Amino acid sequence: MASHIVGYPRMGPKRELKFALESFWDGKSSAEDLKKVSADLRSSIWKQMADAGIKYIPSNTFSYYDQVLDTTAMLGAVPSRYNWTGGEIGFDTYFSMARGNASVPAMEMTKWFDTNYHFIVPELGPDVNFSYASHKAVDEYKEAKGLGVNTAPVLIGPVSYLLLSKPAKGVEKSFPLLSLLDKILPIYKEVISELKAAGASWIQFDEPTLVLDLEAHQLEAFTKAYAELESTLSGLDVLIETYFADVPAGAFKTLTALKGVTAFGFDLVRGTQTLDLIKGGFPSGKYLFAGVVDGRNIWANDLAASLELLKSLEGIVGKDRLVVSTSCSLLHTAVDLINETKLDDEIKSWLAFAAQKVVEVNALAKALAGDKDEAFFSASAAAQASRKTSPRVTNEAVQKAAAALRGSDHRRTTNVSARLDSQQKKLNLPVLPTTTIGSFPQTVELRRVRREYKAKKISEEEYVKAIKEEIKKVVELQEELDIDVLVHGEPERNDMVEYFGEQLSGFAFTANGWVQSYGSRCVKPPIIYGDVSRPKPMTVFWSSIAQSMTNRPMKGMLTGPVTILNWSFVRNDQPRFETCYQIALAIKDEVEDLEKAGITVIQIDEAALREGLPLRKAEHAFYLNWAVHSFRITNVDIQDTTQIHTHMCYSNFNDIIHSIIDMDADVITIENSRSDEKLLSVFREGVKYGAGIGPGVYDIHSPRIPSTEEIADRVNKMLAVLDTNILWVNPDCGLKTRKYTEVKPALQAMVSAAKAIRTQLASAK
């Protein structure tokens, strides 16, 4: 029985790629150094899978930034502003598209479906001259083959690539991106031909858009594309891989009828309804790649249940046509449990990271073939039983409090307009108030202090002194820049979710459970294993210290319940909304304690609210109802004079704008600049927004420093669709990934732009 892995984490067990990328970007190492680190990581990954007995090992899943940008490079679809003149795309052009450079901004970045991973959105139009400009897929196949590993090269499928793209600037928004299919298929043919010539026997096309609600003409594009590729694919076994949700019935019919396709991969963890479609009619003679091992979470597989499911599928597709697989790429989980020293043995027994999931896949494949590892399966059963019965999982008081939430929608009693009036009397802010989103640069020295404190190399007194000094520096800088509403810079936090999870019950933390978010950015998601509560205040100490250093309003900075949920590895033994309500009650306690401590502006970030939106429209209303409700719970009982902010970033918000309004925050700051001010279109189309709003005026994920004129132009575009008295001026997101040499001039430009427009508005009266 065969086994398959959809994809694998690329950062390395010790984030080797992250540090190599950042060293290269900082000019401290060469391109050859970066390539060497990357080659070593790929070699290690392929060898690991081969040694574990995996038959279908993927290649071309490694990336220096993301796989969609890799496809853009393969197709030579470089926007003209990067001045690419043809030939093989090198690091300069590639990273300029991803990060921008001193003279031009980066391409838009957005979330990869409903994950916390990001991709660079292709910018396409009728005038793009596609060309075969990156041979990465072929090069990596040959590299693996040279190491004795015959892989299945992975490509983003042509239809999904176009459906994930957007019209370039200056191109009509209604431009039919699928009309470019005939222009990109010749390049796919070249790649396929080279892979065949190099000896590839299998090729995997990732077509994840097949799980979305597609229209008839979009489904027809799949039929057209693979019919056109059929002759080129002749002689190859072809896998079409889908993931993250059920495949709708219409898409299933289209997919399983595609010409030239040998195998179909389905997510059977999140796509359980797809099972009914498979049972109702799977094409004879085709392979089923059954994604039964969860690639999105870190819980150990229930091997007995998975084996039972696989046996039922074996009866449908045949013993020699069933392949055991992961539900999606393991990119979305941590690398290896063996590196964990912080987790106790009980919790560790409940978990499986990427390396362990590879072993699970192969164990299931061997068991299905009659070679069952009885000891391995017995250990799995014992771990499943332990998790179900462990007293640390359940807190009856928490469950009772969460159950009591039913029956109320938890809205503040005064409408937002009246609240804003009360807040303005207290805060006395100017027109177009300026603020930042929360974090300031995380310097090497700051990271050293936190690291040494955790390792008990410095005392608590020394740690508190160092953090106070950093807060003072950040406060003084903001006052020098004349920013209106300040932040303390979050020097005590390595990560916005990890920081809160460490102080909440029901959470566990890893030492090395890093997961890539984008580029070199990695996060270490907490593990929610049990009921959640707040034993004591989490931020009041630092917020009070920061407020004591200034007469200006100082934001209390919290992460909202939906974002904590969506950026954690969440328990899978109860509905997600129940866990979210528990977190909301914990954050509610913190909000009320901040208010009691004299903090008059409290930001409850919900950066990931849109990210958790289900991929199918039929499921949107239910999710948005409990997600928005969870946010309202956190601040329902505070005074009208306390101003509640929230923040959202790097997703498409236009389709949930009415739910954002329903959150009933006093002020929302929201990413806008990197997405070509897409957000403003909803206001041009007549959506009325009465609360405060700060669409981001510059992209913080690029090292590029915007000019005062550029920011002023953005603010004026906002004023064309938003009332002056509700508009705030702020960056797109937090500043932790930037350097002070970038942050200071960018914020100077932002404040100068706000002041210049205030002067214009005053003189126009």
N, C-alpha and C positions, 0 to 999 in steps of 0.2 A: 504494500500500500504506500502511495507516494505522499510526500509532504511539501509544503510551500510556505514561504514567508513573503507577504506583500511588499514590505520595505522595512528598513532598519534605522535606528537612530544614528546620526552622523557626527555628533559632537565629540564622541569618545567618552569612555568611563570617567575620565578626569577633565573633561571639557577641553581636550587638546586642540580641537579645531577652533574653538572660541579664542583661545589665547594666541594661536597662530594667526588668525584673521586680524585681531586687534594689533598685534605686533607689526604685521604687514601694513595695515592702515596707518599706523603711527610712524612708519618709515624706519622701524627698528630691525626689520628683517626683510629678506629679499623674496621675490616671487618663487624662486627655487626652494627656499626654506618652507614656504607655505605649501608648495606642491609635494615636498618630501613628507611633511606631517600628514597631508591628506592621503598620500599613497600608502603610508604605514597603517592609517586607520582603515582604509578599504581592505587592505590585505588581511588585517586582523579580523574584520567582520566576515569576509568570505570564508576564511579558514574556520572560524567559529561555527558557522552554519554547516560547512562541509563536515567537520568533525562530529557535529550533532546528528548527522545523517539526513539532513534536509536535501531533497532531490532537486526541487526547483528554487534555486538561489537567485535573488534579484541582483542586477547590476544597473548602473545609471540612476540609482536612488540617492547616491551621494550628491551633495550640492554645496557650493560655496555660499549660497544665499537661499535660493528656493528653486524648486523644480519647475515652476511656471516660468520664472526668469530664464532658467536654462533652456526652456523650449523657445522662448522669445529669441535667445541667442542662436539657437539651432536654425531658426527660420530667418535670421537676419532682420528681424522686425524692430530695428533700433530707431527711436524717434530722432528726427533730424537735428534737434537741439544739442545732441551729443557729438555731432560732427564726425561720426564714424564714416570712413571712406571705403569700406569693403574689406574683404579678406577675413581671416579667422579672428573672431572677436576675442580680444585680450582682457586682462584684468581691469585696465583703465576704463574701458567702455562699459564693461560688465558692472563694475562697482559704482560707476557714475549713474547708471540707470537705477541701481538699488539705493544709493545713498546721496545722490547729488554730488556736486563739486563746488568749487569756489564761485563759478559763474552761472551754473544752471541747477534748477531743483531736481530732486529725485522723481521717479514715477510714483504713482499712487500705490499705497500699500493697504491691503484689507485682509480680513480674516478668511482663512481657508475653511469654507463651509461653517459648521458650528463648533470649530475648535479654537484654541488659543494660538494656533500656528497662523502665520501671516504669509501672504504671497504678494509679489509685485504685479500689478494689473497691467496687462498688455494694452498699448495704445495703438489702435489700428484704424485704417481708413482706405479709401479706394486707391490712394497714391503710394501706398507702401510697396516698395520693391523687395519682395521676399527673395532670399538667397540662402543657400546652405552655408552657414557661417560659423557653426560650432560642431566639431566632430566628437564631442565628449562621449556620446552614447557608444560609438564604435570604439573609441580609444579605451574606455573603461571595460568593455567586453573583452578586448584583446589583452588588456592588463590582467584581468582575472584568469583568462585562458592561459596566459604565460605562467601563472601561479598554479596551474593544474586544476582550476575550478571552472567548469562550464556553466555559465549563468544564463538566466533569462533576462535579456535587456528590457528595461521598463521605459516607456515613453508616455507622456501625457497625450491622450488621444486627440486627434485633430478637431473633433466636434466640441469636446469639452474645452479645449484651448480657446476656441472662438467664442463659446458661450460664456467663458470667464473673462473675456476681454471687454474693452469699452471703446467707443469712438474717440479718436484722438482729438485734441483741442483744435477747433476750427472745422471739424467734421460734424455734420448734422447728427443730433442725438438719435434720430430715427434711422440712421444708416444701418442697413442689414448686415451684421458682421458675418453671418453664415454665407453671404455672397462671396466671401473670400476663400471659401473651401477649395475651389478650383485652383487658386493660386498657391495654397500651401501643400496640397496633396503631392505635387511633383517633388517637393523637398522630402516629404515623408517617404516617397518611393526611393529616393537616393539613399536615405538612411537605412531603410529596410534592405536594399540591395547590397550595401556595404556590410551590414550585419550578416546577411546570408553568405557573402563571399568570405567573411572572417570565420565562418563555421557555426553561427548561431542556429540552433534547432527549434527553440521556442522564443517568442517575443510577447511581452505583456503590454497592452495598451490600457492605461488607467482612464476610464470614462465615468468619473463619479457624478457628473451632471445627470446621469440616467436615473438617479434617485429623486430628482427634483420634479416639480409639476411642469412638465414640458408640453408645449403645444404641438399640434400635428406636424407642422412644417419643420419643427426642431427635431422631432423623431425621424422624419423623412431624411434629414441630413445625415443621420447615422447610416441609414440604408444606402444612401448615395455614396458616402465616403468609403465604406468598406467594400462596396461593389467595385468602386474605382481602384481600390488597393488590392483586390482579389488576385489578379494575375501576378503582381509583384510579391504577394505573400505566399504564392504557391511554393510548396516544399517546406514551409515553416508550420509549426504548430502555433496557433494564435490564441492567446488568452485575453478576454476583455474583463477587466476588473472593476467592480463597483463597490462602494462602501459608504458607511455612515447612516444608512436608513434602508427601509424597504424599497424595492424597485416596484413602481406602480405597474398595474396589469398591462397597460398599453405599452409601456417601455419594455417590460419583460417579453412581450410578444415581438416587438421590434428587435430587441437584443438577440433573442434566441433564433431569429430568422436571418441574422446577418451572414452574408456570403464570406467564405474564406476563413471563418472563425471556428476554432477547434474546441474552445473551453470558455466557461463563464464563471466568474468569481462573485460570490455574494457575501455580504455581511449578515451572518445569521445570529449575531448578538443583538444588534440594534434593528435588524431587519427580520424580525421573527415572522411577519406576515408573508414574506417572500417564500417561506416554507410551503405555504398553501399553494402558491403558484407552481413551485417545483413538483409538488405532489400531483397537481392537476394536469401536468403535461410538460415534461422535460424532453428536449429533442433527443431522439435515439442516436447513439454513437458519439455523443459529445461528452466532454469531461465537465464534471462539476467540481469547482474549487470551493469547498465548504468552509467559510470563515467562522469557525466555532470557538477560537481562542481570541479573547477580547484584546484588541490592539489599542483601545482608548483608556483602559483602566488598569490598575495594578493588583487586582484581586486574583488569587490563584484560581485556576480553572476547576470546576467541578467535573473531574475526569469521568466519573461514572455516568453523569447525566449527558455529557458530550458524546461518550462512546455509544450510549443508547440512541441518541439522535443520529449519529453517523451510521449506525447499523440500519436504521429505518431508511436513510438516504441510499445506502448501498443496495437496498432492495428495489429502489426506483431506477438508479442510473447504472447499476452493475458494479461489481467488485473492482474491476480494472479501470473504471472511469471515475472513481471518486478520489479526490485529493484533499487531504486535511490541510487547512490553511488558517492564517490569522484573519480577523474580521476586517482589518485595514493595516496600513503600515504601522510598525512599532515605533515610528518616529514620535508618536504622541505619548509614549510611556517612558519611564526611567530606564537606564541602561542595564544595570546588573545588581542584583540584591546582595551579591557577595561582598560588595564594597560598603555595606551598611553596618555601622558600629553603634548607632544611637538607638536602634529599634530593639525592643526586648524580644525574647524568643517566641512568646505567644503571638504577638502581632506579626512578627516576621514569618511565622508559619502560615499566615493567612494570605501572603503576598506572592506575586510573581512579576518581576520586571522583564525587560526585553529578552535578556539571556535565558531566563527561566521559561519564558513563553516559547522560545525556540525548542527547548527540551520537551515542553508539554505537547507541542504540535507533533514532534516525532514520536513521543510515547503513545499518543492516540493513534497515529498511523500504524505503528508496530502492533498495538493491541488489536486493531481492526484486521490486521493480517495474521492474527493468531499468535503473536509473540508478545503477550501482555506481561509487563513488569509488575508483578503482584505487590511487591514491597512499595513501589512508587504509587500505585493506585491506593493502597491501604493508608499510606501517609496522607494522601490527598483527602480521603474520606475522613480521617481523624481531624485534619485541619478544618474541613467544612463543619464538622460537628462541634469543634471547639468554638468556632466563631458564632455559631447559632446559640450556644448556651453560656458564653462568657458573661459574667456579671458586669464587666466594665463597659459593655455595649449599651446597656439600658439604664436610664435614669427616669424613674416614674414621675418625679416632680416636673421634669422638663416636658415629658409627654403630656402630662395633665395641663400645663400652662399653654402648650401649643394647641391642644384640643380646644381650650377655652377661647381661642381666637375666632372660631367659627361663629358666624352670625353677625359680624360687624365688618364694615369695609375700611375702618380706621382712617377717617379723613379728619383733618384739622377743621375746627368749627368755623373759622373765619376765612373768607375767600382770599386768594393770593393778592389781589389789588389792594385790599385794606391792609393786609399784612405788610406789603411793601411800603405803604405810607407810614405805618408804625415804625418799621425798621429804618426808614430814611430819617425820621425825626431823631432816632437814637444814634445812627451811624454818621449822618451828615456827609454823605459821599458826593463828589462832583459828578457832573454829567460824564458819561463814558468812563466809569471807574475802571482802574487797572488792577489786575491781580495775576498771580501765576497759579498753576494747577496743584502744586504741593511740594514735590521733591526738588532739591537743588543738587548740583554735581556731587557724586560720590567719589571723593578723592582717594588716592592710594593710602594716605595717612588715616583717613576716616575708616576705611575698610580694615586697616591694621588694628586700630583701636577696638573695633567690634570683635575682630577675630581673636585678639589677645584677651579680651574680657571673657569671651565664651570659653577660651582655653584656660581661664583662671590664671593668666600670666600677669594681669593687672588687677588691682582691687576695685570694688564697686565705687569707692570714693574717687579713684583716679579716672574711672570710666565716666562717671557723672560729670566730673570737672571737664573732661575733654569734650563731651557732647554739649555741655553748656557753652563752651567756648565756640564751638562750631555754630550753634544756634545764634549766638551773639553776632558772629561774623555775617551770617545770612540776613539777620534782621537789620544790621547796620548797612549792608549793601542795598537792601530794598528801600530803606529810608533815604539813602544817598541817591538812588535812582528815582525817588519820589513815587513809588508804587503805593496805591491807596489801601488795598486790603492785603495784609501780609500773610506769609506762611513761615513755619519754623524750619523748613527744608528737609525734615524727616531724616536727620543724621543718625538716629537710633535704629533705623529700619533698613535692612538689606532688601526686603521685598514687601510690598504692600499687603499681600495676603499672608505670607509666612509670619509676619510680625504679629498679626492678630491671632492667627491659628495657634501660635506658641502660648498664647495667654488664655485660650478657651479650652474647656474640657471637651473630650470627645475627639481630639485631634492628635495625630502622631506625626513625627518629623523625621526626615531622612538626613543623612550626612552628605550623600552624593546623588540624590534622586533628581538630577537636573534633566530638564526637558527643554528643547529648543522652541523659542517663540518666533524669532525671525533673525536672520543674519547671524551675528554672534551673540545675540541676546538669549540668555537661558533663564528659566525660572525653576524653582524647586517647589512644586505644588505640595501643600500639606495633604495628609491622608485623614479623611473624616471616617472614623471607624465606629463611632458611637454617638449617643445623644449629646447635644451641644449646649453648654451654658457658660456664663462669665463668672468666674470665682471672685474677681476683684477688678477695679478700674484699670484700664489698659493705657490710656493716653493722657489722662488728666494731669499727671505730674509734669510731663514735658510741655503740654499746651499752656499750663499755668505759668511755668517758667518763661516761656516765650512771650506770653502776653505781658508779663511784668517788665519786659525789656523795652516796651514801646507804648505810646499812647494811641497808635493806630489800631484798627481792628485786626486781630490775629485769628486766622481760621483754626478751628479744631479739625484735625484730619483723620477721617475714618474710611474704611473700606466697607461698602454696602453688602448686605446679605447675599444678593444674587451673584455679585462678583466673587465673593469668597467661595460660594458654591461652585460657580462655573470654572474657577481657577484652582480648584482642589481636585484630588482624586476622591470621589464621593462614594460613600457606602452604597451598595447595590441591593441591600436587603429591605429597603423601604422606599416609597416614592420620593423623588427629589424635592418635591414641594414641601413635604413634611420636614425634611432636614433644613430647608431654606427658612421656614417659619421659626424653627428653633434658633437659627443664627440671627434672625431679625429681632427676636426678643433679647438676645445678648447685646446686640448693637443698640437697641432701644435703651437699655440700662446705661450704656456708655454715653449716649447723647444727653440723657437727663443729668448725668453727673458732670458733664462738661458745662452744661448750662448753669448748674448750681455753682460751678467754680468761676463763673463770670465770663465765659467764652460766648460772645454774641453772634459769631458767624461759625457755622459748623458745616463742613463739607463731607458728604457721604457718597463716596465714589461708586458709581455703578458702570464702570468701564466695560463690563462684560455682559450687560443686560441683553443687548442685541445679539451678541455671540451665541447665547443659549437658545435663540429662537429656533424651533424645529424646522427642518428642511421642507416639510410639507405644509401647505397653507391650512389644511383642515385641522392641524394641531396648534396653530398660532394662538387662537383666542384663549385656550385653556392655559397655555404657558404664560402669556402676557398678563392674564388675570392674576395668577398667583405671584408672578415676579413683581409686578407693580404693587400689588397688595403688600408684599414683603417689605418693599421700600417704605410705604406709607406707615407701616407699623412702627418703624424705627423712630419716627419723629411726631407721632400723632399727639402727644401730650405736652409739647413744649409751648412756650409763650409766643405770642404774635411778634414780639420784638426780637426774637432770636431768628436769624436768617439761615435757612437751610439751603446749601448748595449741593449740586451733584455734578458729576463729570462722566462723559462718555467719549470713547475714541475708537478710531480705525475700524469702523463697520459702516454699512449702508443704513442710515437711520430714517431715511425718507418714508419707508413703508411702515414705520412704527411711530410716526410723529404724534399721533393721537394718544398712544399709550404713554409716550414721554410726557405729554401735557397732563395725562391722568395721574402721573406720579405726584403732582402737586408740590414740586420743589419751588422754592422762592427764586432760585437762580440755577441755570444749567450752563456749564461750560462744555463745549463739544468740539471735537476735531472737525476741521473744515478746510484748512489751506491745502493739505496734501491731496485732497480729493477734488481739486479744482472747484472748490466752493459749491459742490453738489448740494450740500444741505440747504443753501439759500433758495434753491429752486422751489422747495415746498412753500416758502413764504411768498414767492412770486406767483404761485398758483392759488394763493388766497387763504392759506391756513393762518388763522389768527392765534398769536401767542402772546399771552398777557403777562407772563412771569419774566424775570430777568433772564437774559441769554447772552452767552459769550462764545460765538463761533470763533475757533482759533484763527489767529492772524498770521502765524508762521509755523512751519514744520520743524519740530524739535528733533526728529529722527535723522535729520541731515545736518552735517557740520556747517553748511552754508549759512552766512549771516545776512539777514534781509536788511534792506535800506528803509529809512523812515518813509520815503515816498511810496515804496512798495506796500508797506503796512497801511499807510494812510489810504492808498487806493482800495485796499481790501475793506477797510472800515467804511469808506464811502459807499462801496457796493452793498454793505450790510445795511447802511442807513437808508438805502433806496427801498428796502423791503421791511425794515424793522423800525419801531418807534425809538426815538432818541433816548427816552427815559427808561428803557428796559435793556439797552445794549451795554455789554461789558467788553473790555478789551483784554485779551489774554492769549498766551501761546496755545498750540494744539493740545499739549500734554505736559507731563512732568519733565523736569530737566535733569534727572539723575544720570542719563547716559551721555550728557554733554560735558564739555570742559568750561571752566570759568572764563577762559579767553574767548569762548564762543557765546556764553550766556550773557555776560555783561554788555557787550555792544548790541546784541539782539534785543535785550530788554530796554536798553537806552533808546533804541530806534522805536520800540513799541510805545514807550511812554511819551517820547517826542511827538509821535504821530497822533496819539490821543490828545495831547495838549494843543497841537496845531488845529485839530478839528474842533476842539472846544472853543478855541478863539474864533474860528470861522462861524460856528453856530451862534456864538454870542453877538458877533458883529452883524449877523443876518437878522437879528430880532428888531 
